[in-house]
């Protein structure tokens, strides 16, 4: 694959990861901003990689990250009863969800 083909593939991978973060963190401005910055940083760090093997490995990591973010990360929202709600979609059908303990939630506030 030539340089332009690699660049296009990298751009598609970049957009795919960003799309996954926008969907998973919808409504959470801080997480949207921070995740977009982290994704950009990771891609920028590897901008000058020329080894085809390394490029393919990085693109595979990006595909895995996109899949992980889309299927394994959900946002819990505090409801009016004082509990947290998670709205699952079909994409989460085979996932195992772990609910953090109250102690862990208190530490994260």
C-alpha positions as CSV (number, residue, x, y, z in Angstrom):
1,X,0.0,0.0,0.0
2,X,1.4,3.4,-1.0
3,X,1.8,6.3,1.3
4,X,-1.4,8.0,0.2
5,X,-3.3,4.7,0.8
6,X,-1.7,4.4,4.3
7,X,-2.6,8.0,5.1
8,X,-6.2,7.4,4.1
9,X,-6.4,4.3,6.2
10,X,-4.9,6.1,9.2
11,X,-7.5,8.9,8.7
12,X,-10.3,6.4,8.6
13,X,-9.0,4.8,11.8
14,X,-8.7,8.2,13.5
15,X,-12.2,9.1,12.6
16,X,-13.5,5.8,13.7
17,X,-12.0,6.1,17.2
18,X,-13.3,9.7,17.5
19,X,-16.8,8.6,16.4
20,X,-16.7,5.9,19.1
21,X,-15.7,8.4,21.8
22,X,-18.4,10.9,20.6
23,X,-21.1,8.2,20.9
24,X,-19.8,6.6,24.2
25,X,-19.3,10.0,25.9
26,X,-22.3,11.9,24.5
27,X,-23.3,14.6,26.8
28,X,-20.1,14.5,28.9
29,X,-18.2,17.6,27.7
30,X,-15.1,16.9,29.8
31,X,-14.7,13.3,28.6
32,X,-15.4,14.3,25.0
33,X,-12.7,16.9,25.1
34,X,-10.2,14.8,27.0
35,X,-10.7,11.6,24.9
36,X,-10.4,13.6,21.6
37,X,-7.2,15.2,22.8
38,X,-5.8,11.7,23.8
39,X,-6.8,10.2,20.5
40,X,-5.1,13.0,18.6
41,X,-2.0,12.8,20.8
42,X,-1.6,9.0,20.1
43,X,-2.0,9.4,16.3
44,X,0.4,12.4,16.3
45,X,3.0,10.4,18.2
46,X,3.1,7.9,15.4
47,X,2.8,10.2,12.5
48,X,6.3,9.5,11.3
49,X,6.2,5.7,11.5
50,X,7.3,4.3,8.2
51,X,7.7,0.5,8.9
52,X,4.8,-1.2,7.2
53,X,4.6,-3.8,9.9
54,X,4.5,-1.1,12.6
55,X,1.9,0.9,10.7
56,X,-0.3,-2.2,10.4
57,X,0.1,-2.9,14.1
58,X,-0.9,0.6,15.0
59,X,-3.9,0.5,12.7
60,X,-5.0,-2.7,14.3
61,X,-4.7,-1.1,17.7
62,X,-6.8,1.8,16.5
63,X,-9.5,-0.7,15.3
64,X,-9.4,-2.5,18.6
65,X,-9.7,0.8,20.5
66,X,-12.7,1.8,18.5
67,X,-14.4,-1.5,19.1
68,X,-13.5,-1.4,22.8
69,X,-14.8,2.1,23.3
70,X,-18.0,1.3,21.4
71,X,-18.8,-1.9,23.1
72,X,-17.2,-1.9,26.6
73,X,-17.6,1.7,27.8
74,X,-21.0,3.1,29.0
75,X,-21.8,6.2,30.8
76,X,-23.8,5.9,34.0
77,X,-26.0,8.9,34.9
78,X,-27.2,9.9,38.3
79,X,-31.0,9.6,38.4
80,X,-33.5,11.5,40.5
81,X,-33.6,8.6,43.0
82,X,-29.9,8.9,43.8
83,X,-28.9,5.9,41.8
84,X,-27.0,5.5,38.6
85,X,-28.6,4.4,35.4
86,X,-26.9,2.8,32.4
87,X,-28.7,2.6,29.0
88,X,-27.4,-0.3,27.0
89,X,-27.7,-0.7,23.3
90,X,-27.6,-3.7,21.0
91,X,-23.8,-3.3,20.6
92,X,-23.4,-4.1,24.3
93,X,-25.4,-7.4,24.1
94,X,-22.5,-9.7,24.7
95,X,-20.7,-7.5,27.2
96,X,-20.2,-8.2,30.9
97,X,-20.8,-5.1,32.8
98,X,-19.0,-4.3,36.1
99,X,-20.7,-1.8,38.4
100,X,-18.3,0.1,40.6
101,X,-18.7,0.0,44.3
102,X,-20.0,2.9,46.3
103,X,-16.5,3.4,47.7
104,X,-15.0,3.6,44.2
105,X,-17.7,6.0,43.1
106,X,-17.0,8.3,46.1
107,X,-13.3,8.4,45.3
108,X,-14.0,9.4,41.7
109,X,-16.1,12.5,42.7
